[in-house]
Amino acid sequence: MSKIEIKVPDIGDFDNIPVIEVLVSEGDQVDQDQSLITLESDKATMEVPAPQAGIITGLAVKVGDQVSEGTVIAVLENAADNTVTEPDYTAVEQAAEVTQSTAQQPADNTSTADQGNSRQYDCDVLVLGAGPGGYTAAFRAADLGLDVVLVEREPVLGGVCLNVGCIPSKALLHTARVLDETRQMAAHGVRFGEPDIDLDQLREWKDSVVSRLTGGLSGLAKQRNVRVVTGSGNFTGPHELEVAGRDGRQTLSFTNAIIAAGSEPVHLPGLPWDDSRLMDSTDALELSDIPGKLLVIGGGIIGLEMACVYASLGSSVTIVELMDQLMPGTDKDLVRPLQKLLKQRCDEICIETKVDSIEATNDGLNVSFSGKHIPKTEQYDRVLVSVGRIPNGRGIGIDNAGVNVSERGFIEVDKQQRTNIPNIYAIGDVVGQPMLAHKATHEGKVAAEVIAGEASFFDAKVIPSVAYTDPEVAWVGITETQAKQDAHAIEVAKFPWAASGRALGMARDEGFTKLIFDTQSKRLVGAGIVGPHAGDLIAECSLAIEMGCDAADIGLTIHPHPTLSETIGMAAEAFEGTLTDLYMPKKK
């Protein structure tokens, strides 16, 4: 009797690849090159064939197992021997041990799938943090049939984004935009009186927007039987989390955990943080008052958004930025229209300027500066410090679980959001840039699906970014600046909104749409848009990059007229040399 072990062949640099299909059963007669199993990595799907004809007498893998080159997947009896024998269970058991050794294993050396049987835990999945990534992970895991506990330190779900970030800031930015539009219409013959701002009512409306969303999340958690535990979580081991809440401390055990602890604003040292007039972004969104003079330290997205809000509400705003441009890292041409309008609305914009110290006095906050452009004003009613965010990876006892975390608080994960401890996953701000809610939600789904045994990977080609300033600035994929640094050969096509009927009808012709194409493939690899609704428009560019569209694909797609979206099609036509709305012949 001739038997051979069928092993996974050379599959390149891939390792620990999930088995997504087993195409044969024990006792099956197979032909040479017949597919036996299907593997799926984050890059490709591949099948392992039979090296010769014969009978499968033993299978060593099942759906969900992970294999690598050399892993035994089955035992084959040579077809020349027509005697049907009982499956060789000894060989199968030995092969299964090989498969087990090649897969990532939790700390207690039991597979994730077996842990619920071998030990009793309080839940299948514990999610720490109920922001967009956390609640998405919890809800997706529950939808996949897992028992889920969601731990959140605040009394309401939603995290920073819903409670003190994305949502309340956008409500206030909408208010600011309405105020600005009424003022701008005076130039077109429509004049309004000075606005009467009821700050209490405005604050109540902003809070009501937040409450509607957070209340909806609580309802969704109940519908899915997700248990919500309120308190601050601290890991005490790879399967345990201690939660300190109003009712004391309790310990929750879990089969798997997903860390979605988010981030918090950077508090520069040496500043008088005990003075309520010194604010971070959370404080600024409380809208305690409308300061006469406001200093914004930091010309990034959050600082500029808050500058737009307070300037529209009536504050005299000064912006200082340490780097040589606003919104560092963004192409300068995208920022230029925003900076031009901000100069009209703000007192001063000072780049390459550093704040040396802040002294709190009864009359205000006295600020000393150094750098190329020193502001004329030195005393302010309030100061907003908006110089970035830091991840919360180091404040949750993660070392006790054996998870590696950097000095800055970031947790390294693989394409399936696993940390170095295979039953613990991490998503969102704690795993690195970009710190964006929409990235976290996708990562949350991946983590939940992997825990449930699905072949899921985070494989986004691009992640769009948006500054909801006025005008909005949005970009996705490679930037011109980055392409130059990486010596990436690109070609750029722009369509100015001064030639857009829709933009002219809105009296907003300062914007433009920029598409960046790979020189060789002619495929879209990046895009930037500045102007009203740029954040909505950038989604089409993101999809085009994900689908591998070239300029013709975009230009030949019929866009509705007159809209801002057609500027994307026209920019593609400009690249192709087929644009008729402007005379921009294709360069030869």
N, C-alpha and C positions, 0 to 999 in steps of 0.2 A: 504493500500500500504506500503510495507516494503522496506525501502531503507537503505543502509549502505555506509559509506565512506571507500574506500580502501586506506590504508596508507602504506608507505614504512616501511617494518619490520626492525628488528635489523640487521644492516649490519656491525657490529663490530665497529672499530675505525674510519671508513670512514665518511666523512662529505662533504656536497656540491658536490655530485657526479653528473656528467652530464648525462642527458637523451640522448641516441644515437639512440633509436628507439621507436616509439609508434606503437604497434602491433594491436591495435583495434581502432574502430571508434565509435562515439555515435550511439546508436541503435543496436549495435552488440549483438547477443546472444553468451555468453561465457560459457564454462564448468568450473567446479571446477578445480583449479590448472592450468588453461590455462594461458600462459604468456601474460601479458598486456603491459609492457614496458621493455626495456633493458637499464641497467646502465653500465657505464664503468669507473672504477677508474684507477689509474696508476698501479695497481697491478692485477686487475681482471675484468672480465665482468660478470654481474649478471642480472637475470630477476626477475621481481616481478609478482607473479601469482595471479589469482583471488581466494579469500578465499572460494567461493562457486559459484554455477551456477547462472546465471541471465542475465539481460540485462543492458548494459552500457548506462546509461542515462545522463552522463556528464563526460567530461575529463577535468582535471585541469592542465595538463602539456603538453608540446610540445617538440620536439627535440631541444636540446640546453639549456633547463632549468636545473637548479641544484637542487637536492633534498637531504634530509637527513632523518634519522630515524624519523618517525611520520608525514612526509609530506603527505598530501592528494593528491592522483594522479587521482582518478576517483570516480564516484558515481554509485553504482550498485543497481538495483531493483531486489528483490528476484524473482527467476524463478517460485515460486509457484503462483505468481500473473500474469496471462496471459494477463492482460490488457496492451496494448501498450500505453504509455504516451509520451507527449512531454518532451524533455530533461529538467532537472531541472537546469535552468540557474542561479538561485539564489545560489544553492549549489555549482555550478561550480565556480561562481565568488568568493564565500567565500573561496573555496579551493585554488583558484588561488592566493588569498591574502596570504595564508599560504605558498605556494610555493615561492612567491616573497620574503617573510620575511626570508626564510632560505637560500636564495642565497646571495652571496656577491654582494653588490651594490656600484656603483660609488658615488662620494661625493654629487651629486645633486639628489640622490635617484631615478634615472631612470636607467633601465637596459641598458647594453651596446648596445643591439640590437635596443632599442627604441631611443637612443640619437640622431641618425641622423634625426629622424622624429620630435622629440620634440624641438630640437634646431638646428640652422644652424652653422656648423663649416666649416673651410677652407678645411679640409680633414678628411677621415676616420681614417687614421693612420699617425702619425708623428714619424719618426725615427731620433733620435739624435745620430749622429756618423756613419760614412760610412766606418768603418773597415769591416773585414770579417763577423762579426756577424751582423753589421748594414745593409750592403748592401744585405746580404742574407735575412734578415727579410723584408726589403723593397721590394725586388724582389718577394719573396714568397707571401707577402700580395697582391701585384699587380696581380700576377698570379691567386689569389683567388678572383679577382674582386673588390678589395678595392682601393679607391682613396688614393694615398700615396705621402707624402712629405718627402724627405730625406735631413736632415740638416747636413752639414759638415763644420768645421771651416777652413779646408785647401782647396786650389783651385782645388785639384784633389781628386778623390775618392780612397778608399783603406786603409785609416787609417795608423796606425803605421806599421802593418804587411807588406803591400805592398810597402810602401814608405820608411820607415826607420827602418825596422825590418827583418821579416822572409825572404822576397824575396831578397833584396840587400845583406843580409849577406850570403845567400846560393850561390849567384852568386860569391861572393868573396871566399867563402869556396871551391867552385869548382875550382877556379883559384889556390888556395893554394894546393889543392889535386893534380892537374896536375903537379905543380912545385915539390911537394914531390915525386911523382911517377917517374919523370924523374931522380931525384937524386938517388932514391933507385935502379933504374935499372943498375946503375954502378956496383953494386955487382953481377950482373948477365951477365956482358959482354957487356952491351949497355950503351955507354957514350955520354952525350950531353955536349955542352959548357954551360957556365954560362948564365942564361937567361938575356935578355935585356928587362927590364920592362919599358914600356911607360906608366907612371902613368895616364897621361891625357886620353889616349886611353882606358886604363882599366876602368877608372872612367866613360867614356862615354858609354862603353859597359854595365857596371852595371846599369847606369841610363836608358839605352835603354830597358833593361829587365823590369825595373819598369814601364817605359812609355807604353810599349806594354800592360801590364796587366791593368794599370789604365785607359788607353784609351779604352780598351775593356769594362771596367765597365761603362764608360760614354755612350757607344753605347747600352749596355744592359739596362741602365736606360731609354734611349730614346725609345727603342723598347717597353718597358713596360709602357710608359707614366708616369714614376715616376718623379715628379718634384724635382729638386735638388736646394736647397737654400744654398748659401755659406755664412758662418758667424758663430760666436760663440753664442750658444744658452743658454738661461737662463730662467728657468721656473718662471712664475709670478702667476700661479694658476694651478689647476688640469686639466684645459682644454686650457691653453695658454702658449706659449713659445715666448719670445722676442729674436730676432736674430739681433746681431750687425755685420754688414758687411761693405764692402767698400762704399756702397751707403747709409749708415746710418742704422737706426734701423727700424725694422718692427715686428709686432706681428702676430703670426700664431695661430689659434685656431684649436683644434683637438678633435675628439671623443675619440680616444685612442692614447697612446704614448708608444714607445719602447725606453728605454734608453740604448744606446750602446756606452757610452762615453769613454770606454777603460781605459788605465792607462798611467803612465809616469815614467821615471827613477827616482829613489831616488837620491836626491842631499844631500850628507852629509853636515851638517852645519859646519861652521868654516873653510872651504876650499876656496882658491882663485878662485871662479868660474868666476870672471871677466877676468881671463887669459885664452886665447884660447888654451893653451897647456894642460889645465885640461879638460878632455873630459868625456861625458857620451856616451852611446852606439850609440845615434844618431850622435854625432860628429865623433865617430870612423868610422862610415860607410861612411862619406863624403870622406875619404881617401885623406886628404889634402896633406899628405906627408908620407914618410916611416921613422919614427923616428929611430935614432941610438939606443937609449935606451928607452924602454917602460916599465912602471910599470902598471900591471893590478891589481886593488884592487877588490877582489871578485872572488872566484873560483867556481862560479855557472855556469850554462849553457852558458849564454851570454858572461861572461868574458872569459871562456875557448874557446869558438868559435872565439872570436876576437884575443885571444892569438895565436891560430892556424893560423889565417890569417896573422897577422903581423910577426910572426916568419918565415913563409914560404916566405914572401916578403923580408925578410932580417933584420928585427929588432932584437935587443937583448932584449928578453922579460923576465921579472921577474913577478911571480904571488904570491900574498899574500892572504891568506884566514884566517879569524878569527876562524872558526871552526876546528875540528880535522881531517877533510878530505876534499878533493875536492868534488864538487857536493853534498853538504850535503843533507841527506835524501835518497840518493841512496845507494843500497847495496855496501859495500866496494869492494867486489870481482869484480863487474862490472866496477868500476872506476880504479881498479889496472892496467889493460893493458894500459888504456889511460894515466895514470900518468907515467907509465914507459917510454912511447914514448915521452911524454912532457918533461921529464927530459933530454932526448937526444936533444930536439929541443930548449929548453929554457935555459936561464942562471941559474935561480933558481926558485924553487917552495917552498914557505915557508908557512906551515900551522900553525894554532894556533898563528898567528901573527897579530898584530893590527897596523894600521897607526895612529900615534898620531897627526901629523901635517904636513902640506905642505907649504913651503915658496917659493914664486915665485921670482926668481932672473934673471938677464940678461943672466946668463950662463945656467940656467935650473931650474927645480923644485926640491928643496931640501926637502927630506922626512925623517921624524924621525919615528922610529918603536919601538914597545915593544912586548914582547912575547917570545915564546920558540925558534923561529928560525928567527934571524935578518938577512935580506939581506946584502950582502957585499957592494952593491951599494947604495948610498944615494942620488945621483943626477941623474935625468932623463930628457930626452928631452920632453917626453909627459907622462901623467898619465891618465889611463882610470879608472873611478870609475864605477863599475858594481856590486852593492850590492842589487839589487832587484828593484821592481817596486811598485808603489802605485796607487790605483784606483782613477779615476777622479770623484767620486761620490759626492764630497763636493763642487765642483766648478761650479755647473750648476743650483744653486738656487732651488734645489730639495725640500728644506724645505718649500718653498712657495707653493708647490703642496701638501704638507702634507705627503710626502713620508718619511718613516723612513730611516735614514742613520747612520751608526756607526761612531765613532770618526775617524776611519782609512779610512773612505770613502766607505765602502762596503754597498750595498743595499741588504736587505734580500728579497728573493722571494720564492714562493711555486713551486711545480712541474710543474706548467703551466707558470712559469716565472712572475707571478703577484706579485706586491708589495702590501703593505697594502692598497693602493688606487687602487681599482679593474680595473680602466680603464688605469692604468699606469703599464707598464711591464719593466723589466730590464734584460739584457743579458751580457755575456762576462766577462771581467775582473772586472767590477764593482760589480758583484754578488759573487765573491770569487774565491778561488783556485780550480783547477789549472788555471792560466792565460794563456790559450792556444787558438789559433785561431780556431782549429777544434772543441773545446768545444763550442765556441761562435757561430759558424755557425749552429750547431744543436739546440742550445737554440733559435737562431733567427727564425728558422723554426717553432719551437714549439710556440713561442709567436705569430707569424703571423697566424698560423693555429687556435689557440685558439680564437683570435680576430675575425676570420672569421666564428667561430661557430663550428669548428671541435673538436672532442675529442682527443686532442693531449697532450702528457706529455713528459717531459724529464726524461727518465727512463734508461739511459745508465748504465750498470753494471760496466763498466770500461772505463777509458780514458787514452790512451797511451801517453807517454812522450818520446821525442827524443832530444838528444844532438848531433848536427851535427858537432862534433869535428872529429878528425882523430886519432884513430878509433871512429866511431859513437857509442853512448851508447843509448840503448832504453829499456824501461821497461813498463809493464802494469799490472794492478791488484795489488794484495797484494805482498809486498816484504818480504824477509826473516826477515829483521830487524823488520818490522811491525808485522809479524806473531809472533815473539818472544815476543814483547811487549804486544800483545793482547792475548797471550797464545793460539794461533790458531794452532792446530795440523796439520802439513804439512809434506810432503816428497818432496825432491828436486832431480831432475835428471839433469845432465850436459852432454853435448857433446862437447869436445874440438875441436876447428877448426884445431888443429894440425893433426887430423885424417880425415879432409875433403879434398878430392882431388881438389875441386874448390878453397878452400882457399890456399892450397899449390901452385896451379898453378898461383895464384895472388901474391905469396910471402907474404901472410898475414895470418900467422898461430897463431897470438897472441890472437885471439878472442875465444869466446865460446858461446853456447846457453844453457840457464838454464830454466827449466820448474818447476813450483811449483804446487803440487797437494794437494788437501785436503785429509788428511789421511783416513777419513771415506768414503767419496763418490767417491774418486779417480778422481774427476773432476779437470780440470785445473782451478786454481784460480789466478795464477800470472806467469809472465815470464820476463826474462831479456836477452838481447842479446848485445854483444859488438863485434865490428868488422865492416868492410866496409858494407854499405847498411843495417845496423841494423834497421834503421828507416823504410825501406821498408819491412823487414822481420817481424817486430813486428805486422803488421796488421793481419797476419794469427793467431797469438796468441790471439789478441783482439777478432777476430771472434769466435775462439774456446771457449773462456770464455763466450761470449754472448750466444752461442748455447748450453752451458752446456756440452761440450765434455770431455770425460775422456781420459786416456792415450791410450787406444785401438783405439778410434776413430781417434786420431791423427796419431798413429803409423801405422794403417792399411790404411791410406790415402797414395796413391802412389805419391811420390814427384819426380820431374824430376831429373835426374842425368847427369852430375855432377853439382850441384847448391849449393848455400849456404842455400837455403830453405830446403833442405833435412836434414840439421842439426836439424831442429825442429822435423821432424819425427824420427830421430835417438835418440834424447833426450827422446822422448816418449818411444821408444823401450828400451832404457836404464832403464827407470822406470819399464817397463813391464818385463824386463829380457829376451827380444827376440833379442837384438842387436847382430849382427855378425861382425860389422866393428871394434869393440873393444871387449876385453874380460872383460865384466862387468856383471858377473852373478848377478841375482836378490838376494838381501839379504833376508834370511828367518827369 
